[in-house]
Amino acid sequence: MAQKPLQLLSEFAAEAKLTGAKYLIVEGSSDVGFFKQWVTGADFDVRTRPLILAVNEFDMDAGQLFTLGLNDAERSRVICLALFAESEKLDSVRCIADRDAEHGVKSFTPATLIWTDFPALESYGFEASTIDTLNTLFLGGRLPDGTTVIDQASTILLELYTVRTHHEHLPTPDVAKGLSWYKKQPVFRVESAVAPQLASEIATYPRGTFSDQRSHAYGHDVCAVIICLYANVVKSQAGVRSQEALEDMLRAAILVRSDFAKFPLFQQILAWTA
């Protein structure tokens, strides 16, 4: 099957101005699925319900990203598209970018760009009730209760997040290498989970304090940590073999809980489409 041709930004601008439709641009296909489910079930007027597109559907020059000091990644492309939409005065367009570890959040502030409230969509699920929903719906109730999961995973996620704040393009940490157990409690050495050349400086990084544990729950790290902590339960007993599959399940649990919709990201979208 032939791949759908990428849309030029100039063509997109002309289409948006001509149709008057609203467009919500997100980073990847999993984000498209999440937001499509939300807008279908939420209280959207069918006449103003946004079309949801992944940023990889657009033809964008990597040179534009480098000019802005950005690497060639989906998050960067969303930022670039938001800046283009603002320059074209496309109020019918909103772009959603993952906050990640805060890099660029204060530098890029066009009205067309909305940052997630927490590092990523998966971060919204790092709270006890959603973990319990994930456990009940997909893992057969085999995990500990949600509060225990949060308590055991939170410190690990904070250590990983701390390193990420100092290294924007950190290669994927090997969580299993840093994890051990002592008296049935997890012990984590982040120095063992990242490249050896980083180990000596990690101890000097200040650890932040957060009133909400979701604020330091970096998107892909959430399920990576859960799988490492409860590998036998998740992989062997529940049969969930990959991190990607667990992330799909976590996003589904977030949608079921629906508490996420109270946060500013979703309230801004609702106000924009009203």
TORLOFI-105265 format. One line per field, with one value per atom (N, C-alpha, C): residue number from 1; y, x, z. Coordinates in Angstrom, 2 decimals, m for minus. Example, Ala and Ser with C-alpha at 12.3 -4.5 7.8 and 13.67 -1.06 7.14 Angstrom:
2
pos	(1  1  1  2  2  2)
y	(m5.69  m4.50  m3.30  m2.25  m1.06  0.03)
x	(13.19  12.30  13.20  12.85  13.67  12.90)
z	(7.80  7.80  7.80  7.08  7.14  7.87)
END
This chain:
274
pos	(1  1  1  2  2  2  3  3  3  4  4  4  5  5  5  6  6  6  7  7  7  8  8  8  9  9  9  10  10  10  11  11  11  12  12  12  13  13  13  14  14  14  15  15  15  16  16  16  17  17  17  18  18  18  19  19  19  20  20  20  21  21  21  22  22  22  23  23  23  24  24  24  25  25  25  26  26  26  27  27  27  28  28  28  29  29  29  30  30  30  31  31  31  32  32  32  33  33  33  34  34  34  35  35  35  36  36  36  37  37  37  38  38  38  39  39  39  40  40  40  41  41  41  42  42  42  43  43  43  44  44  44  45  45  45  46  46  46  47  47  47  48  48  48  49  49  49  50  50  50  51  51  51  52  52  52  53  53  53  54  54  54  55  55  55  56  56  56  57  57  57  58  58  58  59  59  59  60  60  60  61  61  61  62  62  62  63  63  63  64  64  64  65  65  65  66  66  66  67  67  67  68  68  68  69  69  69  70  70  70  71  71  71  72  72  72  73  73  73  74  74  74  75  75  75  76  76  76  77  77  77  78  78  78  79  79  79  80  80  80  81  81  81  82  82  82  83  83  83  84  84  84  85  85  85  86  86  86  87  87  87  88  88  88  89  89  89  90  90  90  91  91  91  92  92  92  93  93  93  94  94  94  95  95  95  96  96  96  97  97  97  98  98  98  99  99  99  100  100  100  101  101  101  102  102  102  103  103  103  104  104  104  105  105  105  106  106  106  107  107  107  108  108  108  109  109  109  110  110  110  111  111  111  112  112  112  113  113  113  114  114  114  115  115  115  116  116  116  117  117  117  118  118  118  119  119  119  120  120  120  121  121  121  122  122  122  123  123  123  124  124  124  125  125  125  126  126  126  127  127  127  128  128  128  129  129  129  130  130  130  131  131  131  132  132  132  133  133  133  134  134  134  135  135  135  136  136  136  137  137  137  138  138  138  139  139  139  140  140  140  141  141  141  142  142  142  143  143  143  144  144  144  145  145  145  146  146  146  147  147  147  148  148  148  149  149  149  150  150  150  151  151  151  152  152  152  153  153  153  154  154  154  155  155  155  156  156  156  157  157  157  158  158  158  159  159  159  160  160  160  161  161  161  162  162  162  163  163  163  164  164  164  165  165  165  166  166  166  167  167  167  168  168  168  169  169  169  170  170  170  171  171  171  172  172  172  173  173  173  174  174  174  175  175  175  176  176  176  177  177  177  178  178  178  179  179  179  180  180  180  181  181  181  182  182  182  183  183  183  184  184  184  185  185  185  186  186  186  187  187  187  188  188  188  189  189  189  190  190  190  191  191  191  192  192  192  193  193  193  194  194  194  195  195  195  196  196  196  197  197  197  198  198  198  199  199  199  200  200  200  201  201  201  202  202  202  203  203  203  204  204  204  205  205  205  206  206  206  207  207  207  208  208  208  209  209  209  210  210  210  211  211  211  212  212  212  213  213  213  214  214  214  215  215  215  216  216  216  217  217  217  218  218  218  219  219  219  220  220  220  221  221  221  222  222  222  223  223  223  224  224  224  225  225  225  226  226  226  227  227  227  228  228  228  229  229  229  230  230  230  231  231  231  232  232  232  233  233  233  234  234  234  235  235  235  236  236  236  237  237  237  238  238  238  239  239  239  240  240  240  241  241  241  242  242  242  243  243  243  244  244  244  245  245  245  246  246  246  247  247  247  248  248  248  249  249  249  250  250  250  251  251  251  252  252  252  253  253  253  254  254  254  255  255  255  256  256  256  257  257  257  258  258  258  259  259  259  260  260  260  261  261  261  262  262  262  263  263  263  264  264  264  265  265  265  266  266  266  267  267  267  268  268  268  269  269  269  270  270  270  271  271  271  272  272  272  273  273  273  274  274  274)
y	(m1.20  0.00  1.25  2.15  3.39  4.25  4.84  5.71  7.04  7.53  8.81  9.91  10.75  11.81  12.81  13.32  14.30  15.63  16.33  17.60  18.75  19.62  20.81  21.77  22.49  23.43  24.52  24.95  25.97  25.45  24.18  23.57  23.46  23.09  22.98  24.33  25.39  26.73  27.12  26.85  27.19  26.40  25.12  24.27  24.77  25.09  25.54  26.84  27.76  29.03  28.84  27.89  27.67  26.95  25.92  25.09  25.66  26.39  26.88  25.80  24.58  23.48  23.71  23.06  23.14  21.90  22.13  21.06  20.97  19.77  19.51  18.63  19.16  18.46  17.88  16.59  15.93  15.22  14.65  14.12  12.80  11.84  10.52  9.84  8.62  7.90  7.51  7.22  6.88  8.10  9.29  10.53  10.77  10.49  10.63  9.76  8.51  7.60  8.09  8.59  9.08  10.26  11.25  12.45  12.18  11.27  10.91  10.29  9.42  8.82  9.87  10.81  11.84  12.73  13.26  14.20  13.51  12.21  11.48  11.34  11.11  10.89  12.13  13.19  14.41  15.28  16.35  17.22  18.23  17.73  18.60  18.77  20.00  20.25  19.61  18.78  18.07  19.04  20.27  21.26  21.83  21.76  22.33  21.26  20.01  18.93  18.96  19.01  19.18  17.91  18.11  17.03  16.81  15.57  15.28  14.61  15.22  14.76  14.60  13.61  13.45  14.34  14.86  15.81  15.15  13.82  13.15  13.07  13.64  13.72  14.94  15.77  17.01  16.95  17.59  17.67  18.87  18.61  19.69  19.52  20.63  20.64  20.60  19.60  19.49  20.73  21.44  22.66  23.71  23.73  24.67  24.36  23.08  22.67  23.10  22.85  23.19  24.69  25.47  26.93  27.37  26.64  26.96  26.34  25.62  24.96  23.67  23.05  21.83  20.64  19.47  18.25  17.75  16.80  16.28  15.18  15.59  14.67  15.17  14.30  14.67  15.87  15.91  17.04  18.34  18.33  19.51  19.93  18.97  19.26  19.88  19.44  20.06  21.52  21.80  23.18  24.02  23.49  24.21  24.47  23.49  23.67  24.71  24.73  25.72  27.13  27.30  28.61  29.02  28.06  28.34  28.76  28.03  28.35  29.75  30.12  31.46  32.52  32.27  33.23  33.40  32.35  32.40  32.83  33.15  33.56  32.50  31.25  30.13  29.83  30.58  30.35  29.04  28.46  27.18  26.00  26.28  25.22  25.30  24.14  24.02  22.81  22.98  21.92  21.53  20.25  19.76  19.09  19.58  19.01  18.49  17.38  16.84  17.80  18.04  18.89  18.25  16.92  16.17  16.68  17.06  17.52  19.04  19.74  21.20  21.90  21.18  21.84  22.53  23.83  24.60  25.12  24.71  25.11  26.62  27.24  28.69  29.46  28.79  29.46  29.54  28.54  28.48  28.65  29.82  30.14  30.71  30.22  30.75  30.36  31.17  30.89  29.59  29.15  27.93  26.66  26.81  25.65  25.46  24.23  23.88  22.77  23.00  21.98  21.08  19.81  18.92  19.43  19.15  19.62  18.88  17.64  16.79  16.36  15.62  15.32  14.75  13.91  13.30  12.79  12.28  11.75  10.64  9.75  8.64  9.13  10.32  10.86  11.10  11.43  11.66  10.41  9.25  8.00  7.58  8.37  7.99  8.49  7.94  8.19  6.93  6.77  5.48  4.96  5.80  5.34  4.82  5.50  5.06  3.78  3.65  2.40  1.26  1.51  0.47  0.09  1.10  0.82  0.00  0.37  m0.40  m1.85  m2.02  m3.34  m4.18  m3.58  m4.31  m4.67  m3.71  m3.92  m4.83  m4.73  m5.36  m6.36  m6.28  m7.11  m8.11  m8.27  m9.28  m9.04  m7.78  m7.48  m8.03  m8.30  m8.96  m7.99  m6.72  m5.74  m5.47  m4.92  m4.38  m3.24  m2.76  m1.64  m0.41  0.50  1.66  2.50  2.66  3.48  2.87  1.55  0.87  1.03  0.88  1.05  2.45  3.45  4.83  5.03  4.53  4.69  4.05  2.88  2.17  2.74  3.27  3.77  5.24  6.02  7.47  7.92  7.33  7.72  7.39  6.24  5.84  6.85  7.21  8.16  9.53  9.93  11.21  11.19  10.09  9.99  10.09  9.38  9.42  10.81  11.42  12.75  13.77  13.65  14.56  14.52  13.32  13.19  13.77  13.53  14.03  15.57  16.23  17.69  18.24  17.47  17.91  17.39  16.45  15.86  15.70  16.70  16.76  15.54  15.06  13.94  12.67  12.42  11.24  9.95  9.06  7.75  7.00  6.10  5.39  4.70  5.04  4.40  2.91  2.13  0.71  0.57  0.70  0.72  m0.55  m1.69  m2.97  m3.01  m2.36  m2.37  m1.60  m0.62  0.18  m0.33  m1.36  m1.81  m3.05  m2.99  m4.18  m4.14  m5.20  m5.29  m5.56  m4.92  m5.14  m5.23  m6.37  m6.62  m6.28  m6.75  m6.63  m5.19  m4.32  m2.94  m2.63  m1.88  m1.58  m0.58  m0.82  0.09  0.43  1.72  2.12  3.03  2.65  3.49  3.98  5.23  5.76  5.79  5.86  5.86  4.59  3.48  2.21  2.08  2.96  2.85  3.71  4.60  5.50  5.29  6.02  5.87  6.13  5.33  5.47  6.86  7.56  8.89  9.91  9.59  10.51  10.24  9.05  8.60  9.53  10.05  10.83  12.15  12.71  14.02  13.94  12.78  12.67  13.03  12.66  12.93  14.42  15.26  16.70  17.36  16.63  17.23  17.42  18.62  18.80  18.05  17.40  16.69  17.65  17.78  18.69  18.11  18.98  18.53  18.90  17.97  18.15  17.82  18.68  18.43  17.34  17.09  16.07  15.14  13.85  12.91  12.78  13.17  13.11  14.09  15.13  16.16  15.66  14.60  14.06  12.66  12.29  10.97  11.11  11.01  11.14  10.04  10.41  9.53  8.09  7.83  6.44  5.77  6.57  5.96  5.30  5.80  5.29  3.79  3.35  1.92  1.11  1.74  1.05  0.66  1.58  1.32  0.28  0.39  m0.58  m1.99  m2.12  m3.43  m3.98  m3.14  m3.62  m4.01  m3.22  m3.52  m4.79  m5.03  m6.14  m7.00  m7.35  m8.07  m9.39  m10.15  m11.45  m11.30  m10.31  m10.06  m9.60  m8.60  m7.98  m8.90  m9.44  m10.22  m11.68  m12.33  m13.76  m14.06  m13.40  m13.72  m13.05  m11.76  m11.04  m11.14  m11.59  m11.79  m10.52  m9.41  m8.15  m8.10  m8.34  m8.58  m7.32  m6.23  m5.06  m3.80  m2.87  m1.58  m0.84  m0.93  m0.26  m0.74  m2.05  m2.59  m2.08  m2.02  m1.52  m0.04  0.73  2.15  2.32  1.47  1.50  1.26  0.31  m0.02  1.12  1.75  2.87  4.03  4.34  5.43  5.09  3.82  3.41  3.58  3.24  3.41  4.89  5.75  7.20  7.66  7.20  7.57  7.07  5.86  5.30  6.13  6.51  7.29  8.68  9.29  10.60  11.80  11.57  12.68  13.65  13.17  13.99  15.26  15.19  16.29  17.56  17.49  18.69  19.56  19.04  19.77  20.83  21.85  23.00  22.63  21.65  21.28  21.01  20.20  19.78  20.89  21.67  22.79  23.85  24.06  25.01  24.53  23.24  22.72  22.88  22.58  22.75  24.21  25.12  26.55  26.99  26.48  26.83  26.35  25.21  24.66  25.14  25.85  26.27  27.26)
x	(0.84  0.00  0.88  0.58  1.36  1.15  2.24  2.15  1.50  0.65  m0.01  1.05  1.01  2.02  1.92  3.05  3.07  2.51  1.86  1.24  2.21  2.37  3.20  2.52  3.32  2.74  1.94  2.40  1.66  0.29  0.23  m1.04  m1.96  m1.37  m2.16  m2.75  m1.94  m2.42  m3.59  m3.47  m4.55  m5.81  m5.64  m6.79  m7.48  m6.69  m7.25  m8.04  m7.50  m8.18  m9.46  m9.43  m10.57  m11.71  m11.40  m12.45  m13.00  m12.18  m12.62  m12.67  m12.22  m12.21  m11.12  m11.27  m10.27  m9.38  m8.08  m7.09  m6.28  m6.18  m5.36  m4.20  m2.98  m1.79  m1.05  m0.78  m0.13  1.13  1.87  3.19  3.16  2.37  2.44  1.10  1.10  m0.14  m0.86  m0.12  m0.78  m1.50  m0.92  m1.58  m2.85  m2.77  m3.95  m5.09  m4.78  m5.80  m6.41  m5.56  m6.04  m6.99  m6.57  m7.39  m8.65  m8.59  m9.81  m10.84  m10.38  m11.29  m11.87  m11.03  m11.52  m12.55  m12.26  m13.20  m14.49  m14.42  m15.65  m16.55  m15.94  m16.74  m17.03  m16.24  m16.42  m17.53  m17.80  m18.93  m18.50  m18.16  m17.79  m18.99  m19.21  m20.19  m19.65  m20.45  m19.99  m19.52  m20.03  m19.65  m18.27  m17.79  m16.48  m15.50  m15.86  m14.98  m13.72  m12.53  m11.31  m10.92  m10.30  m9.65  m8.29  m7.93  m6.70  m5.70  m4.53  m3.51  m2.17  m1.40  m0.04  0.91  1.90  2.81  3.61  3.73  4.49  3.71  2.51  1.75  2.14  3.03  3.41  4.85  5.06  6.39  7.10  8.09  8.80  10.30  10.97  12.40  13.15  14.01  14.79  15.64  15.98  16.76  16.04  14.70  13.92  14.09  14.14  14.30  15.67  16.70  18.06  18.23  17.55  17.60  17.03  16.04  15.41  16.16  17.24  17.99  17.35  16.54  15.83  16.41  16.31  16.73  15.58  15.87  14.86  14.06  12.97  12.12  10.68  9.73  8.32  7.97  8.50  8.22  8.69  9.89  10.44  9.57  9.08  8.25  6.91  6.37  5.14  5.39  6.50  6.85  6.97  7.67  7.89  6.57  5.70  4.41  3.56  3.65  2.91  3.39  4.70  5.25  4.79  4.75  4.26  2.79  1.98  0.56  0.35  1.17  1.04  1.43  2.49  2.93  1.88  1.10  0.05  m1.30  m1.30  m2.53  m3.63  m3.24  m4.19  m4.73  m5.74  m6.32  m7.10  m7.35  m8.06  m7.13  m5.88  m4.89  m4.36  m4.28  m3.60  m2.69  m1.49  m0.49  m0.16  m0.08  0.18  1.55  2.41  3.75  3.94  4.67  5.00  5.93  5.63  6.47  7.84  7.87  9.10  9.77  11.05  11.78  11.96  11.00  10.89  11.79  12.58  13.44  12.60  12.83  12.15  10.78  10.25  8.89  8.78  9.78  9.73  10.19  10.86  11.38  10.35  9.48  8.51  7.11  6.52  5.23  4.21  4.15  3.11  1.72  0.74  m0.63  m1.16  m0.56  m0.99  m0.43  0.45  1.10  0.58  0.20  m0.21  0.71  1.34  2.19  1.35  1.71  1.05  1.32  0.41  0.56  1.68  1.89  2.94  3.85  4.92  5.85  5.24  4.20  3.59  2.21  1.48  0.14  0.18  1.18  1.27  1.42  2.00  2.22  0.91  m0.15  m1.45  m1.94  m1.44  m1.87  m1.06  m0.04  0.79  0.18  m0.96  m1.62  m2.41  m2.70  m3.14  m4.41  m5.41  m6.69  m6.55  m5.74  m5.55  m4.73  m3.73  m2.98  m3.90  m4.81  m5.78  m6.67  m7.07  m7.89  m7.11  m5.85  m4.98  m4.88  m4.69  m4.53  m5.80  m6.94  m8.21  m8.56  m8.41  m8.84  m7.91  m6.59  m5.64  m4.68  m4.49  m3.47  m4.07  m5.37  m6.02  m5.92  m5.69  m5.59  m4.33  m3.31  m2.11  m1.10  m1.16  m0.25  m0.62  0.32  m0.07  m1.07  m1.67  m2.60  m1.88  m2.66  m2.09  m1.19  m1.55  m0.73  0.65  0.72  2.01  2.85  2.22  2.94  3.53  2.72  3.20  4.36  4.23  5.29  6.59  6.52  7.74  8.36  7.53  8.04  8.45  7.89  8.06  9.51  10.23  11.63  12.48  12.21  12.95  12.70  11.44  11.09  11.70  11.78  12.41  13.89  14.57  16.00  16.20  15.38  15.49  15.17  14.14  13.73  14.83  15.48  16.56  17.68  18.05  19.10  18.62  17.38  16.84  16.84  16.61  16.62  17.99  19.04  20.40  20.91  20.18  20.62  19.38  19.16  17.92  17.74  18.82  18.72  19.31  18.98  19.49  19.05  20.00  19.60  18.73  17.91  16.97  17.71  17.39  18.07  17.72  18.65  18.41  17.99  16.69  16.17  16.55  16.50  16.78  18.19  19.15  20.53  20.68  19.81  19.92  19.09  18.27  17.30  17.77  17.65  17.87  16.83  16.80  15.80  16.50  15.97  16.47  15.28  15.12  13.99  12.65  12.52  11.30  10.97  11.97  11.79  12.80  12.36  13.27  14.36  15.54  16.67  17.16  17.29  17.63  18.84  19.81  21.00  20.95  20.57  20.42  21.76  22.88  24.19  24.42  23.81  23.99  23.06  22.06  21.05  21.39  22.37  22.72  24.18  24.61  25.98  27.01  28.08  29.09  29.69  29.83  30.46  29.60  28.33  27.46  27.49  27.93  27.78  28.41  29.59  30.32  29.65  28.88  28.28  26.85  26.22  24.82  24.59  25.52  25.36  25.26  25.80  25.78  24.47  23.62  22.39  21.40  20.85  19.83  18.56  17.95  16.68  15.54  14.64  13.51  12.47  11.60  10.46  9.20  8.26  7.04  5.83  4.83  3.61  2.76  2.98  2.23  3.23  3.19  4.17  4.12  3.02  2.93  3.90  4.30  5.16  6.57  7.00  8.33  8.26  7.08  6.89  7.06  8.29  8.59  7.86  7.23  6.31  6.73  7.80  8.21  8.79  9.26  9.84  8.77  7.54  6.49  6.32  6.04  5.81  7.10  8.23  9.51  9.79  9.48  9.71  8.72  7.46  6.45  6.82  7.25  7.63  8.83  9.81  10.98  10.64  9.80  9.43  8.61  7.74  6.79  6.85  8.07  8.26  7.51  7.57  6.90  5.40  4.84  3.40  2.99  3.69  3.29  3.55  4.77  5.14  4.69  5.00  4.72  3.27  2.73  1.38  0.30  0.48  m0.53  m0.27  0.92  1.22  1.44  1.77  2.06  3.56  3.97  5.38  6.18  5.52  6.29  5.86  6.79  6.50  5.45  5.53  4.56  3.15  2.98  1.65  1.14  2.02  1.61  1.24  1.96  1.63  0.26  m0.06  m1.40  m2.46  m2.21  m3.16  m3.29  m2.16  m2.20  m3.01  m2.81  m3.60  m5.08  m5.42  m6.82  m7.38  m6.58  m7.02  m7.23  m6.37  m6.52  m7.86  m8.18  m9.46  m10.65  m10.55  m11.65  m11.86  m10.76  m10.88  m11.45  m11.06  m11.54  m11.14  m10.42  m10.00  m9.06  m8.36  m7.39  m8.01  m9.30  m9.95  m10.08  m9.80  m9.89  m8.65  m7.59  m6.32  m6.32  m5.46  m5.49  m5.39  m4.56  m4.44  m5.80  m6.59  m7.87  m8.92  m8.83  m9.74  m9.48  m8.21  m7.88  m8.46  m8.37  m8.92  m10.43  m11.07  m12.54  m12.93  m12.20  m12.52  m12.28  m11.25  m10.90  m11.96  m12.56  m13.57  m14.98  m15.17  m16.53  m17.12)
z	(0.00  0.00  0.00  m0.91  m1.00  0.23  0.71  1.87  1.49  2.37  2.14  2.06  1.02  0.90  2.05  2.48  3.56  3.06  3.99  3.62  3.87  2.88  3.05  4.02  4.78  5.74  5.02  3.88  3.12  2.70  2.31  1.94  3.16  4.29  5.51  5.91  5.82  6.16  5.27  3.98  3.04  3.36  3.68  4.02  5.29  6.31  7.58  7.41  6.59  6.36  5.54  4.61  3.72  4.43  5.19  5.78  7.08  7.83  9.14  10.19  9.85  10.82  11.87  13.00  14.05  13.98  14.18  14.07  15.36  15.89  17.06  16.62  16.73  16.26  17.46  17.42  18.55  18.07  19.01  18.67  17.91  18.35  17.75  17.62  17.06  16.81  18.10  19.16  20.43  21.00  20.80  21.23  20.41  19.11  18.25  18.79  19.10  19.62  20.92  21.81  23.11  22.92  22.16  22.01  21.19  20.23  19.51  20.44  21.32  22.29  23.22  23.64  24.57  23.91  22.73  22.12  21.69  21.44  21.10  22.31  23.47  24.67  25.48  25.28  26.08  25.49  26.19  25.82  24.75  23.55  22.44  21.51  21.10  20.04  18.77  18.12  16.93  15.85  15.84  14.83  15.09  16.32  16.64  17.13  16.99  17.41  16.54  17.15  16.33  15.59  14.44  13.73  14.38  14.62  15.36  14.44  14.32  13.40  14.12  13.68  14.19  13.40  14.05  13.40  12.27  12.30  11.24  9.92  9.89  8.65  7.81  8.37  7.69  7.19  6.04  5.44  6.04  6.90  7.57  7.37  7.15  6.90  8.23  8.39  9.63  9.87  8.79  8.94  9.76  9.67  10.48  11.97  12.29  13.68  14.21  13.43  13.87  14.05  13.20  13.32  14.66  15.15  16.43  17.61  17.33  18.40  18.85  17.98  18.33  17.59  18.21  17.51  16.63  15.78  14.86  15.57  16.20  16.95  16.88  17.20  17.09  17.96  19.17  20.06  19.43  18.86  18.20  17.03  16.29  15.12  15.53  16.65  17.15  17.49  18.15  18.50  17.23  16.25  15.00  14.28  14.27  13.61  14.34  15.67  16.46  16.13  16.00  15.64  14.24  13.32  11.97  12.02  12.79  12.88  13.46  14.43  14.99  13.95  13.20  12.19  11.09  10.83  9.81  10.39  11.70  12.39  12.26  12.48  12.40  13.79  14.20  15.52  15.56  14.38  14.32  14.58  14.92  15.15  16.57  17.22  18.50  18.43  18.97  18.96  20.41  20.67  22.02  22.06  22.94  23.08  24.50  24.61  25.93  26.67  27.92  28.75  29.00  29.02  29.28  30.56  30.47  31.66  31.63  31.04  31.04  30.02  29.24  28.26  27.19  27.02  26.00  26.39  27.54  27.91  28.07  28.68  28.88  27.64  26.74  25.54  24.42  24.35  23.27  23.84  23.58  24.19  23.21  21.97  21.07  21.58  21.25  21.69  21.10  20.01  19.34  19.97  20.95  21.59  23.00  23.33  24.68  25.18  26.32  26.92  27.81  27.88  28.83  30.25  31.16  32.55  33.27  32.87  33.43  32.27  32.51  31.43  30.15  30.26  29.07  29.43  28.46  28.73  29.77  29.68  30.63  32.07  32.23  33.57  34.31  33.58  34.21  34.94  34.53  35.16  36.36  36.72  37.85  39.16  39.47  40.76  41.10  42.40  42.90  42.23  42.05  41.51  40.08  39.27  37.89  37.84  38.70  38.77  39.18  40.11  40.49  39.31  38.52  37.34  36.32  36.07  35.19  35.67  36.96  37.56  37.38  37.64  37.55  36.12  35.20  33.81  33.02  33.27  32.37  33.02  34.31  34.96  35.94  35.90  36.73  38.21  38.61  40.04  40.68  39.89  40.41  41.04  40.65  41.24  42.69  43.47  44.78  44.58  45.65  45.53  44.98  44.40  43.72  44.60  45.85  46.75  46.94  47.04  47.19  45.93  44.78  43.51  43.41  43.73  43.67  44.64  45.86  46.86  46.39  45.80  45.41  44.13  43.26  41.98  42.03  42.95  42.91  43.07  44.00  44.21  43.00  42.38  41.19  40.07  39.88  38.83  39.09  40.35  40.68  40.33  40.62  40.28  38.77  38.01  36.55  36.01  36.57  36.12  36.40  37.55  37.91  36.89  36.48  35.47  34.14  33.80  32.53  32.48  33.61  33.61  33.25  33.51  33.21  31.86  31.27  30.00  29.12  28.27  27.50  26.59  26.01  25.07  25.67  26.91  27.63  26.92  26.59  26.06  27.07  26.58  27.45  28.60  29.85  30.99  31.07  31.58  31.82  33.29  33.51  34.88  35.63  34.96  35.62  36.19  35.52  36.01  37.32  37.53  38.75  39.90  39.65  40.66  41.41  42.71  43.55  44.67  45.47  46.55  47.88  48.92  50.27  51.21  51.83  52.73  52.05  50.82  50.02  49.64  49.75  49.32  48.20  47.18  46.07  46.47  45.98  46.14  44.73  44.46  43.09  43.07  42.23  42.01  40.57  40.39  39.05  38.30  39.05  38.43  37.60  38.04  37.33  36.13  36.05  34.99  33.78  33.91  32.81  32.41  31.41  30.91  32.01  32.05  33.12  33.23  32.11  32.16  32.91  33.14  33.88  35.38  35.75  37.13  38.16  37.86  38.86  39.18  38.23  38.48  39.02  38.92  39.31  40.77  41.63  43.06  43.36  42.47  42.71  42.27  41.56  41.07  42.21  42.37  43.40  43.04  44.00  43.80  44.08  43.14  43.32  44.27  44.73  45.55  44.78  44.75  43.97  44.83  44.78  45.55  44.91  43.63  42.91  42.23  42.56  42.04  40.52  39.91  38.45  37.78  38.49  37.91  37.61  38.26  37.97  37.35  36.87  36.25  34.74  34.27  32.84  32.08  30.96  30.27  30.11  29.34  29.09  30.33  31.30  32.50  33.37  33.32  34.22  34.04  32.82  32.61  32.64  32.27  32.38  33.83  34.75  36.17  36.69  36.31  36.77  36.31  35.06  34.55  35.32  35.62  36.36  37.80  38.43  39.81  39.93  38.95  39.04  37.78  37.37  36.10  36.08  37.15  37.17  37.02  37.72  37.65  36.26  35.74  34.48  33.29  33.21  32.03  32.12  33.22  33.32  33.65  34.65  35.09  34.23  33.94  33.14  31.64  31.25  29.84  29.04  29.73  29.04  28.81  27.57  27.28  26.99  26.61  26.19  26.94  27.02  27.63  26.82  25.50  24.63  24.91  25.11  25.40  26.74  27.74  29.05  28.98  28.18  28.00  27.36  26.38  25.78  26.84  27.71  28.77  29.77  30.09  31.04  30.48  29.20  28.59  28.60  28.36  28.41  29.82  30.83  32.22  32.56  32.03  32.24  31.67  30.46  29.83  30.64  31.17  31.97  33.23  33.88  35.12  34.85  33.76  33.27  34.15  35.23  36.09  35.37  34.36  33.64  33.06  32.71  31.99  32.82  34.12  34.97  34.86  34.26  34.22  33.11  33.24  32.32  30.84  30.48  29.07  28.45  29.10  28.55  28.67  29.73  29.87  28.79  28.44  27.37  26.03  25.78  24.53  24.50  25.60  25.66  25.43  26.07  25.90  24.46  23.83  22.45  21.46  21.75  20.83  21.13  22.22  22.62  21.62)
END
